[in-house]
């Protein structure tokens, strides 16, 4: 009789430890997932949103995906975003990732996934930054929204050996910015400037990361980007349509990014086309496009489920090797048909 796969649980402590000890492998896994997806060796359906009419800022999202190549895993990330959690000093996002064996469909693991999700977002941002910036690994960074995604993005940029002259911070909650500044200084010894207004943050930074929870664009002044910065538009809905149309735009996946009232979707509605999108990140990695130096280069990643599968699979393998994955015996106790 064929035996069902073993099923493991991987807690957040193990996930964090594995990622910290295997950062180079994680970075490579993210790039591999992008390349496999660009080749069509993946399945990445639309995300599904559970919304709360009485709590419009909150949502839970399901991201199903399959990744081929050497991974051959399918799965789904179930991730919540409850911004009001911050008032109780709880993280905005919480998540689990279920991985399935693609040969028989059986689940093989459940992993804590808020760290995986933040990691794949930040690692992909770092990958984009070093390939989109005219002078990578140097300059002044501007961060709008000083939460966990911002923190994780800085960690990955520093892992990739960026040397910032200064970091400019802007957050509507100045206390959050002050905490973030303290962390930057104690962790990396970086010079930090907490800005009183958004305009100065943007105009004085060569690498800009938007990591907010904004539902609608609020940045509309094209002149703030006249110095042609590299922009990591991780929160998708910060930048006005006219700025998008004046920039060189790259995405992780066109169809995924141009929907759900993202800035790119609003630009499509305004123009009736997608001609303002210059390519996907893999086009940049493979040098299929020429990068502009006279306009901002904006990377807007919707966040592909295949990245979660790639990082989650690596974490599971390393956690099993190190004994940090908990086997759940007889989890599929009724798998025999007869």
RAJO-V60622 format. One line per field, one symbol per residue. ss: DSSP state (@ for helix, = for strand, . for the rest). A space follows every 10 residues. Layout:
# RAJO-V60622
ss->???
This chain:
# RAJO-V60622
ss->.......=== .@@@@@@@@@ @.@@@@@@@@ @@@@@@@@@. .==....=== =.......== =======... ..======== =.@@@@@@.. ..======== =.....==== ==.@@@@@@@ @@@@@@@@@@ @@.....=== ====...@@@ @@@@@@@@@. ..======== ...@@@@@@@ @@@@@@@@.. .===...@@@ @@@...==== ........=. .@@@@....= ===.....=. @@@@@@.=== =..@@@@... ..@@@@@@@@ @.....==== @@@@@..... ......==== ....@@@@@@ @@@@@@@@@@ @....==... ........
